[in-house]
Amino acid sequence: MSNFYKLLNKLNLSKLFTVFFLFINLFVFELIGQEINHKISFTHDNDLYFITDRYYSAGNHLSYTTRIKNSDNKLSILNFTLGQNIYTPDKKALPDTTRFDRPFAGWLFFKTEFTQSSEDEIWSWQLDLGLTGPQSLADNAQRNYHRLIGEQLPSWYLQIPNDFHSNVGLRFQKGFSENKFISYTKAKLGTKDIYIQNGVELFWGSHHRFNQNSFTGMPKHNDKEWFVNFGSYYKYVFYNALIEGHLFNNNAVFTKNITNHLLLFKLRGFYLWKKNSIEATYHFNTKENSEAKSQSYLSITLSKYF
């Protein structure tokens, strides 16, 4: 296992995911049929677009989605995601915790998600398994990137230590008025974080049925498709291991107390053509602990369907 980590340490994870995605994109070109049953996606999250580098600093996610059940009324899909998230304080260059407004933290995870949708309802069940600390490889990934662009190296001093975490999650969305208005409820429970989130969403697009369009992750058609989605949410956080340390076995030397009440906003745009799609999502959240600030970041997702 140590040799595996050493190998990944030498690689830029973002580049690795990008090369893999391009390879898959070329490989499946000749395999594309008339019906869409599978999807490969690469997502990159970053706050650099807003001239900041703090808190949720960056994320790279590679995912595979497949249709497992299809009927006239319901669509069932299964998604697997391998990802790495990087979290840093606002001031990060010096190894001085008096300057830190949150701990450094890395999250290397594998997620499985089962989603079932009807015309106006979406149910989703999720399982997350992952690693924090140096074993997440987040510190090396960020340092390598900063070397590449000639920026000052982050210290990663007293980061959240090595631990294994598991979480389960449940999400329910209900559409009204041809799904133009959507109620949103989500809950997560586990050693990584515990929270409840409720909100409302607006949807405007070319295909409005959840069991037909790409809003759930897998379209049931071969047409061009677009949609715009706006969401406003309230999130009550009971616990966050990436700020507070492990719930049961806390060996973290430096932690912060979280803010329980958060407001979140999301603006998402999506376009599908010729079994390719591009998606851009703007995220905003209020501060996660009393010393931090609010944050904005952008997610870009490229997908190939086959």
Backbone torsions as a table, in degrees:
resi	resn	phi	psi	omega
1	MET	NA	-37.6	-179.7
2	SER	-63.7	-37.8	177.7
3	ASN	-64.8	-35.5	177.6
4	PHE	-63.2	-44.5	178.4
5	TYR	-63.9	-41.2	180.0
6	LYS	-61.7	-38.4	179.2
7	LEU	-65.2	-45.5	-179.3
8	LEU	-67.4	-31.0	178.8
9	ASN	-60.6	-31.4	-177.7
10	LYS	-79.3	-11.8	-176.2
11	LEU	-105.6	147.0	170.6
12	ASN	-84.1	116.3	-172.1
13	LEU	-62.9	-35.1	178.2
14	SER	-62.5	-43.0	178.5
15	LYS	-65.6	-39.5	-179.6
16	LEU	-60.4	-46.8	179.1
17	PHE	-63.9	-40.9	-178.1
18	THR	-64.8	-45.3	178.7
19	VAL	-62.3	-42.0	179.7
20	PHE	-63.3	-42.6	179.9
21	PHE	-62.5	-43.4	179.4
22	LEU	-64.0	-37.1	177.6
23	PHE	-62.9	-46.8	178.8
24	ILE	-62.5	-40.8	-179.8
25	ASN	-57.7	-41.8	178.7
26	LEU	-75.1	-37.7	-175.4
27	PHE	-65.1	-40.4	-174.8
28	VAL	-86.1	-4.2	-175.9
29	PHE	-56.7	-43.0	-178.7
30	GLU	-78.5	-12.7	-176.2
31	LEU	-95.3	-2.7	-173.9
32	ILE	-67.3	127.5	176.0
33	GLY	-108.4	-164.9	-178.3
34	GLN	-80.7	-28.0	-175.2
35	GLU	-104.8	136.0	178.8
36	ILE	-89.0	120.1	177.7
37	ASN	-129.1	-13.8	-175.4
38	HIS	-139.0	158.1	178.8
39	LYS	-149.1	135.8	171.0
40	ILE	-113.7	130.8	-176.9
41	SER	-133.1	148.1	169.9
42	PHE	-126.3	129.0	-179.8
43	THR	-120.7	133.9	172.9
44	HIS	-121.7	123.8	175.4
45	ASP	-105.3	139.9	177.8
46	ASN	-162.2	143.4	175.0
47	ASP	-95.9	0.5	-178.1
48	LEU	-61.9	-26.5	178.8
49	TYR	-61.2	-21.2	-179.4
50	PHE	-108.3	21.1	175.6
51	ILE	58.5	39.6	173.1
52	THR	-132.1	164.3	176.4
53	ASP	-151.6	79.1	-173.9
54	ARG	-158.6	161.1	175.5
55	TYR	59.9	-119.3	173.6
56	TYR	-77.2	91.4	-170.1
57	SER	-77.8	-40.4	-178.0
58	ALA	-164.8	155.4	175.6
59	GLY	-151.3	142.5	176.4
60	ASN	-129.6	125.3	-173.8
61	HIS	-133.2	128.3	175.5
62	LEU	-113.1	126.2	-174.0
63	SER	-135.8	154.2	175.3
64	TYR	-128.0	131.3	-179.7
65	THR	-125.3	137.6	179.1
66	THR	-136.6	146.1	175.0
67	ARG	-81.7	128.1	-178.7
68	ILE	-113.3	-16.1	177.3
69	LYS	-154.8	136.7	-175.3
70	ASN	-140.4	125.4	174.7
71	SER	-141.4	177.8	-179.3
72	ASP	-66.0	-29.6	-173.3
73	ASN	-104.4	-25.9	-174.7
74	LYS	-133.3	148.4	175.9
75	LEU	-125.3	128.4	179.2
76	SER	-121.3	129.6	-179.9
77	ILE	-133.1	155.9	179.1
78	LEU	-126.1	131.7	-177.3
79	ASN	-123.3	137.6	174.3
80	PHE	-122.5	131.2	-177.7
81	THR	-131.6	131.3	170.5
82	LEU	-110.5	126.1	-174.7
83	GLY	-149.7	165.4	176.1
84	GLN	-137.6	127.9	176.8
85	ASN	-115.6	145.1	-177.6
86	ILE	-122.3	127.5	-179.3
87	TYR	-125.4	132.1	-177.1
88	THR	-141.1	158.0	170.5
89	PRO	-72.2	170.0	179.3
90	ASP	-66.1	-48.7	176.4
91	LYS	-101.4	117.5	-166.1
92	LYS	-131.1	-6.2	-171.5
93	ALA	-74.8	-39.5	-175.5
94	LEU	-95.2	142.6	177.8
95	PRO	-78.2	67.8	-174.5
96	ASP	-136.9	105.7	-175.4
97	THR	-67.9	-18.5	177.5
98	THR	-67.4	-17.3	178.6
99	ARG	-95.5	-10.3	-174.6
100	PHE	-86.1	131.0	173.7
101	ASP	-98.7	2.3	170.7
102	ARG	-167.6	162.9	176.9
103	PRO	-76.1	155.1	163.8
104	PHE	-66.5	143.0	178.0
105	ALA	-154.6	142.6	173.6
106	GLY	-122.1	148.6	-178.6
107	TRP	-139.0	107.6	176.2
108	LEU	-106.6	118.1	-166.6
109	PHE	-139.8	161.3	169.8
110	PHE	-126.0	126.0	-176.2
111	LYS	-119.7	136.5	172.2
112	THR	-118.4	130.9	-177.8
113	GLU	-136.9	128.4	175.8
114	PHE	-108.6	126.2	-177.2
115	THR	-126.3	133.6	176.7
116	GLN	-127.1	131.3	-176.6
117	SER	-133.3	144.7	168.8
118	SER	-109.7	-164.8	-177.7
119	GLU	-62.3	-33.9	-174.1
120	ASP	-134.8	15.8	178.5
121	GLU	-138.0	146.6	175.7
122	ILE	-133.0	125.6	172.2
123	TRP	-115.8	136.7	-179.6
124	SER	-139.4	132.1	176.7
125	TRP	-117.2	136.6	-170.3
126	GLN	-135.2	142.8	173.5
127	LEU	-129.0	124.8	177.9
128	ASP	-114.5	132.4	173.1
129	LEU	-127.8	131.8	-176.6
130	GLY	-164.7	176.2	-175.9
131	LEU	-123.7	140.9	171.1
132	THR	-112.5	173.9	176.9
133	GLY	84.9	-169.2	179.0
134	PRO	-55.4	-28.6	179.8
135	GLN	-67.8	-14.4	175.1
136	SER	-76.4	-14.4	179.0
137	LEU	67.3	11.0	-177.6
138	ALA	-68.6	-38.3	-178.7
139	ASP	-62.6	-45.2	178.9
140	ASN	-66.6	-38.6	179.6
141	ALA	-62.4	-44.1	-179.1
142	GLN	-71.0	-40.6	178.4
143	ARG	-62.1	-43.0	179.1
144	ASN	-62.2	-38.9	178.9
145	TYR	-66.7	-42.0	179.6
146	HIS	-65.9	-36.1	174.7
147	ARG	-62.7	-41.1	-177.6
148	LEU	-62.0	-40.1	-176.4
149	ILE	-96.5	1.5	176.3
150	GLY	76.0	26.0	179.1
151	GLU	-94.7	161.8	177.8
152	GLN	-63.3	138.0	-176.1
153	LEU	-76.6	134.7	174.6
154	PRO	-71.6	147.2	-174.2
155	SER	-76.0	-32.4	-173.2
156	TRP	52.1	38.4	-178.3
157	TYR	-77.9	127.9	177.6
158	LEU	54.2	47.2	176.5
159	GLN	-66.2	161.4	174.4
160	ILE	-55.1	127.2	-168.3
161	PRO	-75.8	175.3	178.9
162	ASN	-58.9	128.5	174.7
163	ASP	-160.0	158.5	172.0
164	PHE	-104.5	137.4	-179.1
165	HIS	-131.4	150.9	173.8
166	SER	-137.9	143.8	-179.6
167	ASN	-141.3	148.8	169.4
168	VAL	-119.2	149.8	-178.2
169	GLY	-142.3	155.1	177.9
170	LEU	-138.2	134.2	178.9
171	ARG	-133.3	138.6	177.9
172	PHE	-135.1	130.8	176.3
173	GLN	-128.6	136.1	-178.6
174	LYS	-126.6	125.7	-178.3
175	GLY	-96.5	149.9	178.3
176	PHE	-134.8	151.8	178.4
177	SER	53.7	60.5	-177.4
178	GLU	56.0	37.7	175.2
179	ASN	64.9	20.7	173.7
180	LYS	-70.6	-30.2	177.6
181	PHE	-120.2	133.9	-173.6
182	ILE	-133.2	130.6	170.5
183	SER	-90.0	145.9	-171.7
184	TYR	-133.2	128.8	175.6
185	THR	-137.8	132.8	179.8
186	LYS	-144.1	143.0	176.3
187	ALA	-140.5	144.4	175.8
188	LYS	-133.3	143.7	-178.0
189	LEU	-142.3	130.4	177.9
190	GLY	164.7	-168.3	-177.5
191	THR	-83.8	-15.3	178.1
192	LYS	-81.8	-52.1	176.0
193	ASP	-158.1	159.4	178.5
194	ILE	-134.4	123.1	179.1
195	TYR	-159.8	163.8	172.1
196	ILE	-126.0	136.5	-177.5
197	GLN	-134.9	131.8	177.4
198	ASN	-130.8	149.8	179.7
199	GLY	-172.0	-177.5	176.4
200	VAL	-127.4	148.3	-179.3
201	GLU	-132.1	151.3	173.0
202	LEU	-114.3	140.3	-177.2
203	PHE	-133.0	133.7	176.5
204	TRP	-142.4	120.8	-176.6
205	GLY	-167.4	179.4	-175.8
206	SER	-77.9	-25.7	179.8
207	HIS	-130.0	118.4	-171.2
208	HIS	-98.7	-17.7	-177.6
209	ARG	-78.0	130.5	-177.5
210	PHE	-63.8	-33.6	-179.3
211	ASN	-84.4	6.9	177.8
212	GLN	-121.8	-31.8	-171.3
213	ASN	-94.8	-175.3	-176.8
214	SER	-92.4	2.6	-177.9
215	PHE	-60.7	-32.3	179.4
216	THR	-88.2	-9.1	176.9
217	GLY	118.3	-14.4	-177.8
218	MET	-148.3	112.7	-178.8
219	PRO	-74.8	153.4	177.2
220	LYS	-111.7	44.5	-179.6
221	HIS	-160.1	170.7	179.0
222	ASN	-116.7	19.6	-177.2
223	ASP	-90.1	168.1	166.5
224	LYS	-66.3	148.8	-179.2
225	GLU	-148.1	145.4	173.9
226	TRP	-144.0	153.8	169.7
227	PHE	-158.8	158.2	173.4
228	VAL	-124.6	134.9	-175.0
229	ASN	-134.8	127.7	175.9
230	PHE	-118.7	137.4	179.8
231	GLY	-134.4	142.7	175.1
232	SER	-130.0	128.6	-169.2
233	TYR	-137.8	150.9	168.1
234	TYR	-111.9	132.3	-176.8
235	LYS	-126.1	123.0	174.6
236	TYR	-104.1	117.2	-176.3
237	VAL	-103.0	120.0	176.7
238	PHE	-83.0	-32.0	-171.5
239	TYR	-165.9	143.5	178.6
240	ASN	-143.4	107.2	-176.3
241	ALA	-65.3	-24.2	-178.2
242	LEU	-77.4	-7.7	174.5
243	ILE	-118.3	-38.1	-173.6
244	GLU	-99.6	-11.6	-173.6
245	GLY	89.9	175.6	-174.7
246	HIS	-63.5	141.7	-177.2
247	LEU	-65.6	-38.2	-174.0
248	PHE	-110.9	-26.5	-175.4
249	ASN	-135.1	72.1	-170.7
250	ASN	-87.0	102.4	176.5
251	ASN	-102.1	8.9	-177.8
252	ALA	-69.9	131.7	179.2
253	VAL	-80.6	-36.6	-177.7
254	PHE	-123.7	121.7	178.5
255	THR	-138.4	173.5	174.3
256	LYS	-135.1	156.3	173.3
257	ASN	-82.2	139.0	-176.1
258	ILE	-85.0	162.8	167.0
259	THR	-92.8	126.8	-175.8
260	ASN	-74.5	-34.9	-172.6
261	HIS	-102.2	121.6	179.0
262	LEU	-127.7	146.7	169.6
263	LEU	-112.4	137.1	-178.2
264	LEU	-130.2	145.8	175.6
265	PHE	-133.4	148.2	-177.7
266	LYS	-143.9	137.0	173.1
267	LEU	-130.5	120.0	-169.7
268	ARG	-125.5	131.3	174.2
269	GLY	-122.3	139.9	-173.5
270	PHE	-139.2	140.7	175.0
271	TYR	-143.0	130.4	-179.5
272	LEU	-120.4	130.6	176.5
273	TRP	-151.6	138.3	175.1
274	LYS	45.2	46.5	177.6
275	LYS	61.6	26.9	170.5
276	ASN	-127.5	150.6	174.9
277	SER	-144.3	153.0	172.9
278	ILE	-130.3	140.7	-176.3
279	GLU	-139.7	135.2	176.9
280	ALA	-128.1	131.2	-178.1
281	THR	-132.0	125.4	173.6
282	TYR	-92.6	129.8	179.6
283	HIS	-118.5	140.5	173.2
284	PHE	-136.8	137.5	172.2
285	ASN	-141.8	146.9	175.0
286	THR	-71.6	174.0	-170.7
287	LYS	-63.5	140.8	-177.2
288	GLU	-89.0	-16.4	171.5
289	ASN	-147.1	164.7	-167.4
290	SER	-62.5	-29.1	-177.1
291	GLU	-88.3	-12.1	-176.3
292	ALA	-85.7	178.0	176.2
293	LYS	-115.5	174.5	173.2
294	SER	-71.0	168.3	-176.5
295	GLN	-141.1	144.8	169.7
296	SER	-125.3	140.9	173.3
297	TYR	-150.8	164.2	-176.4
298	LEU	-120.3	137.7	174.8
299	SER	-110.5	131.0	175.0
300	ILE	-119.6	126.5	-179.4
301	THR	-124.5	128.9	173.3
302	LEU	-112.9	134.1	-176.0
303	SER	-135.1	148.4	173.4
304	LYS	-123.1	129.0	-179.3
305	TYR	-107.1	145.6	177.9
306	PHE	-157.1	NA	NA
